[in-house]
């Protein structure tokens, strides 16, 4: 015989006298669609997408930091002042300058960047550096297209504005004394 359902104040669910013992909830294997954006949602999206990008980079023997550094040089037209490169990558990755100088050293040693012989303060993408950048960017673009497929442009624009504002505020917060 069952009794009327009574609220279980510990879990806010209904229980009955003849009900099987409750099992502990399990963590979902995939996050459910949230109703609001928060730091965890942003972090989960970042790390999920970054893991896919790092898979592409691993296949080509590159690291995430190297990829970001090559991108800055490529977007600058293939040549950039070393100080500007360090400033851009440091700002993007929130990495110490020494780390970025180390990455530049790795890319130079690997023949992916070279110092301008006429202007020692400038760095250039080499043919091998441009090829690596273009190959990994093309592969990553295919993944990105699949990830964003079917999401309305209006939703992507809103998400872009929100994330840009969060980034701006986080950078301002980090700059505070």
N, C-alpha and C positions, 0 to 999 in steps of 0.2 A: 504494500500500500504506500502510495506517495503522499507526501504532505505538501501543502502549498509552498510555492517558492518564496523564499525569504531572502532579502538582500544580504549579501556577504560584504560587510563593510571593509574588509581587508582588501578585497579585489574589485568591489563594486559590481559584482555579478550575482545572478540568482543561483541558488543551490537548492537541491531537494534532498530529502532524507535518503532516498534510494539511489542517488546519483553516484557515479563512479568517482573515486578520488580525483581531484583536479591535478593536472600535470603542470609542471612549470612551463611558462611560455618560452618558446624558442625564438631566437633572433631570426628575423627574416633573412633569406639569402640575398635578397635584393631590396633596396630601400623602396618604400611605397611613395607615391607621389605626395609630396608635402603640400600643405596649404600656404606656407610662407617660406621665404628664403631666410636662411640663417647661416651662421658660420659653418656648422656641420654639413649642411646641404652643399654649400659652396666647396668645402674641402673634399667631400665625397666625389663630387663631379670632377674637381681638379685632379685628384689622385687616380680616378678611374681612367680619365683621358690621358693623363701623363703616363700611366702604365702602358697604354697602347703605343704612345709615341716612343717610349723608351724601348719597346720591342723592336720598332723600326730602327732606332738608332743603334741598338745592340747588333742587329744584323749587318750594320755597316761599320762597326767598330768605333762608334762615336758615343759621347756622353751627352746628357741633357745640357750641362753647362757649355760644352763645346758647341752644341747646336744653337743655343741662344746667342753665343758670341759670333758664330758664323752668320747668323741671320742679321745681326746688327750691321756687320760689314757689308753684307749683300744689299740690304735695304738702303745703305748709305751710298750705293753705286759701286761697291767693290773696293772702296778705299776710304779710310777714316783715320783721323788723328788718334794715336794711342790713348791719350788722356780722355778724349770723347768716348772711345770704346769702353774704357774702364768705367767711366761715369755711368754710361747707359746700362751696361751689364750689371754693375753693382746696384743700381737703382731698380732694375727689373727683378733680379734674383735675391736682393737683400743680402748679398754676400759681401764678405770683407774684400777690400782691394787686393790683398795678397792672394786670395783665392783666384780672383779674376786674372791677375798677372800670371799666376801659375797656369791657368787655362790657355792664355795667350801663348805662353811658352810651349805648352803641349801642341797647340795648333801649328806653331812655327816649326817646331822640331819634326812634326809629321808632314811638313811641306804643304799645309793647307792655308797658311798665312805667310806672308813675307814682308820684310821691312823694305820700305821704299829707299833705294840706294841714294836718291837725290835729296830726300827729306826723311831723315832717320826717325822723326816723330810720327810718321804715317805708316799704316799697315795696309796691305792689299790682300785680297783673296787671290790665291793662285788658281790655275786651271783645275787642279785636283780639289781645291777647296770649294770652288764654284760647282763642280760636278757633284761633290758630296752633298752640298747644300741643296741643289736642285733635285737630286735623287730622293733624299729623305723628305724634302718638302712635298714632292709629288706623291710619294707613298702616304705621307701623313694626311694629305688633302683627300685622298680616297677614303681614309678612315673617318675623317671629319665629316665628309659628305654623308656617310652612312649614319653617323651619330646625330646629325642635325636634320636628316631626311624627315619630311612630314611635319616639322615644327613650323607653324605659321610665321611668316616674316615679321609680323607685328609683335609676336611673342619674343622673337629673337631680338628685336629692337628694344623692347622694354627690358629684357634681361641684360642687354648690353649697357643700357643707361644706368640700371641699378648697380651692376657690377663696377662700372666706371666710377660711380659716386662712392661706393664702398671702398674702392681702391684709393680714390682721392682722399677720403677721410682717414683711412688707415695710414697713408703716407704722411698726412698732416699730424696725426697722433704720434707717429714714430719720430717726427721732427721736433716734437715738443721737448723742452728741457727737462 
